[in-house]
Amino acid sequence: MSGSTVDGVIEGPSPERLRASDADRERVLAVLREAAADGRLDLEEFQERSDRVHAARRLGDLVGITADLLPPDAQPLRLDQGPVSALFGSERRAGRWVVPVRQFVFSLFGTAEVDLRDALLSRDRVAVTASALFGRVVIRVPEGMEVRLRGRSFLGRRSAAVRPSPLRDAPVLEVDGFSLFGSVRVTAPRQRRLLGRGRRPRAIE
């Protein structure tokens, strides 16, 4: 069985070990093509990095190939799993990233946004501890994900604008935490965008 156990809960496998898909490789290749087109990579560098992308079998094999081409928050793949903290400002995690079994989000006089619409879940059931103190937390989910909102609020608000999932085996997002003079809001896109198999956990060899 892959993953570690913490407090009796099986954690997901490390993001680096998850299998890379054709779509993941294409995301990295798109960055390389753009860098070659504007002169940041010469033909030899482009070919060498492209070969590494085509040979990549796990997400960890792809990370680092574009590290010197884009800032960290704009990388085609993000495997960082630390907390999302907005302290007197804004913090956002979006794009293609791996959602751990437990994700912590905190806002203090700021806005913290977590976008799961293009993310890869490490398990079919993940939990987000979202807390807002005089701030705002926004969690965006794809349609088709079941959302269970819990937690406490004092002179604040916690809400979920998400339709019931039509999927029999829908992945589950559990949201807890607290709100003190702040808000936690979970939203789904208005247009139908079902969570597909490509966003489910991948098998580990």
N, C-alpha and C positions, 0 to 999 in steps of 0.2 A: 504494500500500500504506500503510495507516495504522499509526501507532505509530512509535517510535524504535528504534534499534539500539544495544545496549550489549554490547561484547565478543562481537559476532557473533550475539547473541540478539535477536530482534525483540520489543520490549516491547509491551505492550498499549496501546490508545488511552487517552487521558486519561479518567478516569471521567466528567468533566463532559460529554463528547461522546457517551457511550453513549445510545442511544434509550430514552426512558421508556416503560414499559408502562402499561396501564390499572391493573394492580395497584399500581405505584409511585405513580400519581396518587391512587389510593384510600387509600393509607397516609397521605398528606399531608392529604387531605380529612377523614379520620377525626380527626386531631389538631385541625383547624380546627373541626369540629363540636363536639368536646368543649370547646374553648376558648370557643365561642359559647354553649354551654349553661350554662357556669359563670360567664359574665360577663366573661371576659378579652378577648373581642372583641365589639364591637357589630355590629349587622346590616350596616352599611355596610362595616366592615372585613372581615367574613366574606365578603361578596359580592365585594369587590375581590380578596381573596386567592384565593377559589374560582375566579374568572375566570382568574387567573394559572395556577392548577393545570390547569384544563381546556385552556388554550392551550399548556401546556408540551409540548415535543417531545423534549427531552433531559434527562438527570438533573440537569445543571447548572442548568436552568431551575427546578427544584423546590427546590434547596438554598437556604436562606435564608428561605423563606416561613414556616417555623415556628421560626426561630432564637430569637425572643424568647418562645416559648411552652414550650419544653422545654430541659433541660440538654443539652450536646453528646452525652453518651453515651446519651441517650434519644430522639434525633432519629429520625424515620421513615426517613430515608435518611442514610447516612454515606459520604462520599467521601474521607475522610482515609486515606492509604496509608502512613503512617509505621510504624515498628516498634512491636510490642506488647511493652513492657518492664515486668516486675513486679520492682521492687527493694524488698525487705523489705516486701512487701505483695501486693495482688492487682490484676491488670489484666485486663480482658475486652473483646473485640471481638466483637459478635454483631449479630443483626438483619439488616437489608438494607444491605449494604456491598459495595463492589467489591474483589475480591481481585486484586491485581496479579500480574504474571507471577512476581515474586519477593517473598515476604513474610518479614520477619525477626521472630522471636519469641525473647525472652530472659527468663529467670527467675533471680534471685539472691536466695536466702532468701525466696522468694515463690511465688505461683501465677499463671501467665499462661495465659489461656484464649482460644482462637480458635474461633469457631463458624461453620462454613461452610454450615450447613443452609439458611439463607435468603439466603445471599450470592450475588452475581453474579460469575461468573468472567470475567476479561478475556481469557482464552484457554482452550482445552480442556485444556491442560497447564500447571499452575502448580507452583511450587516454594516450599516453606517451609523456611527454615533455623531450626530449633528447637534452642536450647541451654539447658541447665539446670545451674546451679551451686549446689548445696545448695538446690535449688528444684524446682518442678514445672511442666511444660508440658502442657496438655491441648488436643488438637485434635479437634473434633467435626465429622464429615462426614456428609452424607446417604448413605443406602444407594444403591448404584449407581455410586459413585465408586471408581475403582481407586487403591489406595494402595501406594506403593513406599517402604518405610522403609529408610533407610541411616544412615550416621553412626557415630560412635564413642562408647563408654561406658566409664568407669572407675569402678568401685564405684558404678554407677548402673544405670538400666534404660531401655530403649527398646522399646516394644511397640505393636502394632496389633491391636485387636480388631475387625476388619473382614472381612466375608465377601467372597468373590470377586464381582466385578460381573457381572450377567447381561447387561449391555448390550454390544453388539458394538463400538460407538464410544464407550465410556465415557470421560468426562473423567478425567484423571490428576492425582493429587496426589503429588509427590515430596517426601519429608521427609528432610533431612540435618541436620548439626550435631553437637553433642557433649553428653554428660551426664557431669558430675563430681559424685558424691555427690548425684545428682538423678535425675529421671525425665521421660521424654517419652512420652506415651501418645496414640494415635489411636483414637477410638471412633466407632461408628456406632449409630444408634438400634436398639433391639431389634425394633420393629415396622417393617414394610416401608414405606420412604419413598424412592421412587426419585427420583433427580435428574432433573427434567423439563427440557423445552426452555426453560421460562421462566427457568432458571438458567444457560443457556448465553450466550455472548457475543452481543451484538446487532450488527447491521450498522450501519456508519457511512456516512452519506450523503456 
